[in-house]
Amino acid sequence: MPHRAGKERAVAEFVRYRTPLGGGRAVTAPATCAQRHIWNLMQRQLPDAAFYDVCYWVPLPGHGTTQGLLDVFAELLRRHESLRTGFHRGADGSLVQQVMESAEFETEVWTLAPDEDPDGVLDAWQRRMRHTAFEPAQAPLIRFMMIVADGAPVLAAYCVSHLVVDLTSLRLLADEVTRLLDARAAGRPLPPAVPARQLVEQAQLEHSPRGRALQKRARAYWCRQLENAPTTLFPLRNGAGSGLAAPVRYSAAMESRAVALAVPLLARRWRVSTSVVLLTAAAQLLGRRAGTPSCTLRLLAANRSDPELRATIGNLHSEVAVTIDLEGERVEDIARRAFAECTAAYANGLYDPDEVADLIASAHGPGVPVDLSYCFNDVRLEHALPPEAEDRAPVSGAALRAAMADTVVAPDEFEEGETFFLVIDDELPGRIRLVLNADHRALTPSEVHGFLYDVERSLVEYVEDAGQQAVEERGAAAGALGRSRP
């Protein structure tokens, strides 16, 4: 039965539905490595347990009914065990995942008044969700909302704990909501779930001989990375920010057409991925600031190379250290080393988080931990290089300099708990967006802005240098050809 919760705004009001469902598998199993990793991160953020809750929304085509979308939400929980999973400590103190046979989930249904903006309703709901923590043992760790206009849902959203989903899962759920609602609205049978490994079976794999072998290999990888990692990239300024109104952490976002133009040019020239181009630029700047010959960052790994995991709804996320050697005169050589290191990092995404924490704590000797509070996360949907147009002239350095005039850097609401966290996305056509969150003791707000501008400037200069090098190489080749003629 619906429960009327009252008015949150002067016009729009919502009705809260509590929908029961049952008939699934009930099972208890050890938590996976990824679940334990997020659990450990959450413990560091207590009492703000909602810090690792994530909101995601799906625009809808404006057909179907409220009940139809409620049925879709129920179907998601039936199909995906992670959405019916809670977590608690077992008798031996280890983390346990418990899949519930039955559950009751909550949905807020907001009805728009004429000419009301759905974005305002969504923003208010998200702000409230950020301060409404889940109890980890009480599944489901997900809440839904929908916005209805003219009698049909026009937007669906969900707030869910990072314990049970990762970014790939959020995107998969968004696609599934749309497909299921379309079928429901058209009176067609619901499309079947894509076969995928559930996380209880993932835990079983991790405890198998194969899983233990993968974790042993990953442990050796971490040892190699930590051996050459600098102790810190940001010796925190004593007393920085005391008595000031500046926040403990600050975020800014840069939207750059110049970066979007430069990155594919450099990726082709250096023969690396577009992500590595951006990573190389950031690592160079960090190493230069710290005065270190190497830079260690944590990469966020999706861990979905196994075909059985590509459609899994669940948390498979891990963070893998990569140490980049910054020595050498040619930046393309650094980029190629970084590409090789990143390939190895992503191949070692399955590891025991507690064992790795011990390695980090004693990396440079007992009681001398390495500071790894620096993250690089490329969340773009498409990393492949666009095809080169034969009829299009190469982008010149002058064109890139002109594009820099369009760059916008502004404060952003992005929140993280690390000293330095850089996110890359491509939500705006023709632009790449870089969002940087930093502890103000490491980078002041003005320095956060400056760092983003420096990434853009560095990439443009790399393109200009590569163009000059190409001219010199063509000239040398032509000279050699002339000397070889009789």
N, C-alpha and C positions, 0 to 999 in steps of 0.2 A: 504494500500500500504506500502511496506517496505521503510524504511528511512535509507540510508547508513550513519552511524555515523563516519566512518573513522577507521584508524588503532590505536589500543591501544598498540600493541607490534610490533616488527620488522617483524614478520611473520604472526601470526594469525590476522584475522580481523573479525569484526562482522557487521551484518546488523540488524538494529533495526526495528522491526515490531510493528505497533500499530493496534490492532485488536478490532473493535467495536462489541458489542453484546447487545441484548435487549430482551424484552418479559418477564422479571421477575416481581415479586411483588415489588411495591413501597410502603414503609410504614415507619412511624416515630413512635418511642416508647421511653420510658425512658431507659437510660442505665442500664445494669444489675449491680449487686454488684461487680462482677469480672471486668467488664469493667471500673467501677469507681475506683476500686483499682489500676489498671494499669495506668489509667489516672493520678491519684494522684502521683504515683511513677514517671511518666514521667515529671510532673510539677517540681518535685524536681531536675531533671537532666537538666532542661533547662539552657542554650540554646542548649545543645547537645541532641536534640530530637531524633536523630538516635540511641541513646544508647539502647533503647528497641525495635529496629528492629532486626529480627532474620533471618539468612540465613540457608537454608537446601538444601541438594542435594540428588539425586537419581541416582545411576548407572543404565544404561539401557542395554538391551541385544544386541543392535546394529541392530535392524530391525525397519521397519516403515520409515516414511518420515518426513521431516520438517513440512509440512502442517498437517500431521496426528497428530503430537505432539501439534502444535498450536491449532488444534481442541480439543484436550484433555484439554488444559489449559482453553479454552472457556467453555467447559463442566463443569469444576470445578466451575467456577464463576456462571454458570447457576444453578447448584445444591445447592451451599452453600451460603446462603444470607450474612453470615459474611464477605465473600470476596468482597461483593459489598456494604459494610457499611462504612459510614463516621460518624464523631462525631462533635458536636458543642454544645455550651451552649444555652439553651432555654431562653425564655423571663423571666422566674423566676430565671435564673442562674443555673438551674440543667443541668447535662450532658444528652444529647439526642443522641440516635443512629438512623441513617437515612439510610435505605436500598434503594439503587438506582434501578430503573427499568432497566435502560440501563447504560452501562459503556464502557470505552475503556481501554484495558490493554496493557502493554508494554512487549515485549520479545526481548532479544538480542540473535541472532543466530550466534554462533561462529563456523567457519569452520577450522578444524585443518589442518596444513600442514603435509606432510609425516614425520613420526617419532617425531611429536611434542607431548609433554606431556600435557594431559588435566588438570592435577592438577595445573600447572602453570597458565593456563587460568582461572580456577575456583578461585584460590587464588587472582588473580588480580581483578576479578569481585567482590569478597567478600570484599576486602579492599575498593573498590570504593563505594560499597553499604553502608558500615559502616559510610560513610561521606555524604550520600545522603538521607536526612531526608524526610519523608512523610509529607504532609499537612493533618492533621487529618480530616478536613472537605471534602477533595477531594478523594472520593472513585474511584477506588479500592486501598486499602492500601497494594498492593502486586505487585511485579515485577517478571517476569520470565526470565530465560535464558536457552539455550540449547547449547550443544557442539555436532557438527556433524563431523563424520569421515567416509570416504569412502561412503558418500552419505546418511548415516543413523545416527539418534541421538544416542549418546553413554552416555550422561549424561544430566539430567534435574536438574535445581535448581530454587529456588525462595527465594526472600527476602520479608518479610512480617512484618507488625507492630504487636507487642505483644497485641495491642488493639483488634485484630481480631482473633488471634490464640494462643493456648498454645502448650506445647511440644507434648501432645497426638495428637492434631490436625495435627501437622507437620508430625508425623509418619503415621497417617491415610491418609493424602494427598499423601505421598510417595507411600503407597500401592495402592492407587486409581490411581495414574499416571501410574504405571506399568500395572495394570489390564486393564485400558481403552486403553492404547497404544497397548497392546497385542491383544485386540479385534479389534481395528481399523486396525492394520497391517494384521490380519487374515481375514478381511472382515466380522467379526461376528457382530451382534448387540451389542451395548454397554451394559455391565451389569448394572442393575438398581441401583440407589442410595439406600443405606441402610436407612430405615426410622429412622429419628432422629429429636429431638426437635430443632427448630431454636431459635435464641437468642431473637427475639421479643416475642415469647411465654415464654421463660425463664423469661423475665422481667415481663410478666403478672403473672406468677406463684409467683414471689417474692413479688408482691403487693397483692396477694391473702391472705385470712386468714391463709392458711397453710404456705405460705412463711413468713408471719410476725411472726407466732409462732416459726418457725425455727430460725429466726433472734433473737427473744427474748431469746430463749434457748442459742444461741451462745453468746449473751451478758453476760448472767450469767456465762457461761464457762470462758470468758475472765476475768471477775471480779475475779474469783477464781484463775486463773493463775497469774494474776498481783499482787494479795495479797501477794504471797510468792516469787515473782521474785526479784532477786537482782537488785539494781539500775543500776549497770553496771558491765561488766566483764573485761573491759579494760579501766581504768582511763588513758586517753591519755597523753602521755609524753609531758610536756610543751616544745614547741620549737623543738621537735624531728624532725630531717631531715632538719632543716633550713640550707640553704647554701650547702646542699649535692645534688649529682646528682641522688639520689635514686628517683624512681617514687612515686607519692602519694599513689598508691596501687601497690601491687606486687602479681604475681601468680606463683605458682609452681605446678607441677604434679608428683605424685608418681605412678609408675607401679609396683605392688607387687604380686608375686606368693605366698609369705608367707601369706599375708592377705586373698587371695582367698582360701587358704587351711584352715586357722584358723577360718574364719567366720562361715562356716556351722557346724564345730565341736562345737563351742560355742553355736550356735543357738539351736542345739539338746540338749546340756547339760543344757542350761538355760531355754529351752522351750519358746523361743521368736523368732521373725522374724530375718532374717539376717540383715535387716536395723537397727533394734534396737540394735544389737550387735555393729555395727559401731557407731551408735548414742551414746551409752553408753560409748564407749571408748573416743569419742571426748568430751562428756560432763564431764567425769572424769578429763580429762586434762585441760579443761577450768576452771572448778571449783577449781582445785588445784592451777592453776596459779593465779586466782582471790582471793583465800582464802575464798570462799563462800560455805555454806552448800547446795546450790542448784544452778542450771544452767537453764536459760531460753533461748531457741532457737526458731526461727521460722521455722516450717516445711512447705514445699510447697505441697499443697493439690490439687489433680486433680479434685475432686468434681464430679466424674462420677459413683457413686454408683447407681443412678437412671438409670434403663435400657434404658429409652428414651434419655439419654445423652451420652451413651457409644460410639455412632458413630457420635456425634455432632462435626462439624468443627466450632470452635469458641473458644473464651477465657473463660474458666471456672475456671481458676487458682485462688487460694487464698493462703495466708500465715497465718498459725495458730500458735499461741504461745503455747509452751509446757514447763512447769516448772518441772524439774527432781530433786527429792530429792536425794542428794548424800550421805546422812549419812548412816552409817552401815558398818560392817566389810566385808560382803560378796558381791562381785560385782554382783553375780547372783541375789541377792535380789534387788539391784539397777536396774538391767536390767529388771526384771519383773515389777517393779513399772513403769519404763519408757515405757514398752510395754502397760500397762494399760492406761497410760497418752496419748500415741500416738493414741491409739484406740479412746479415747474420743476426741482428737484434730481433727482427720479426720472426726468424726461425726459432728463437728461444723464448717465446712468449709464455710457455707453460713452465712455471717454476713454483716452488714452495715459498710463499711470501714470508713466513716466519724465519725460514733458513736464510733467505736473502737479507732480511733485516739484520740478522746476526752478522752476516758478512760485511754489510755496510758499516755496522757499529765498530768493527775492528779492522777495517780495511787497511789503515796505515799504522797498525799496532794497537794493542789493548787500550781501549778508551779514547781512540783517535778516529772518530767517524768521518766519513766523507759526506759533505753536504750535497744531496741530490735534489734539492728543492727547486729544480729548474725543469720545466716541461715544454715540449713542442708538440702541438696537436693539429694536424691537417685534417679537417673534417669535410673537405670538399667531396661532393658526390663523384666527380669526374676528375681523375688524375692524368688521363691519357693526353698525349699531345694532340692538338687539333691538326687536321691535314693542312699542309702548306698549299696555298693558292698559287698556281703557276702564273696567273695574270696579275698578281699583287706584288708591288715593289717591296723589298725588304724594309722593315721599320728602321729608320735612321736614329742616330743619337739625338739629332735635333728634334725629331718627332716625339721622342720620349721626354726630352726636356720640356717641350710644349705641353705634353700630357700631364706633367707634374703640376702644372698650374691648376688642374682640376681637382687635385687631391684634397680630401677633407679629413681632418683629425678632430675628434670630439670625445668628451667623456662618455663612458659606457657603463651599463649596469652589471656587466659580467662579473661574477664573483668566483674566486678560487682561494685555496688555503696555502698556496705555495709562495715562495719568495719571488718567482718569475714564472709566468704561465702565458705562452703565446699560442693563440688559436688562429688558424687560417680557414676562411670559408669563401664561397663564391656565390652567395645568394643574389648579388646584384649583377645583372648581365653586363659583360664587358669590363668588370672591375674585380679585383681581388681585395678582400677585406681582412685586415690583420687586427686582432683584438689582443691587447696586452694588459694583464693584471700583474701588479707588482707590489711587494711590501715597500712602503714608503721609506723604510730605513735603508733599502737597497737602491731604489730609484724613486726620486721625488716625482710628483705629478708632472712637472715640466720635463723631467728627464724621461718619463714614459713617453710623452709626446715626441721628444727628441729622438728616442731610440727608434720609434716607428718611422719617422722621417729619414733616419740614417739607413734603415733597411731599404727603403725606396731608392735613396740616393746611391747606395752601394750597388744595387742591381743595375741602375742606369749606367753607372760608371763601368761595371763589368761588361755591359753590352758595347759601350764605346771602346773599351780596351780590346774586346774580342774583334770588333770591326777593324780596328787599326792593325791588329795582328794578322787578320785575314788578308788585308791589303799587302802587308809586308810579305806574307807567305806567297801570294800570287806573284808579287814582283820578283822574289827570289826564284820561283819556279820558272818564270819567263826568262830571267837572266841565265839560268842553267840551260834552258832549252836553246837560247841563242848561242851559248858557248859550245853546245854539242853539235851545231850545224857545221858541215864542211865548208 
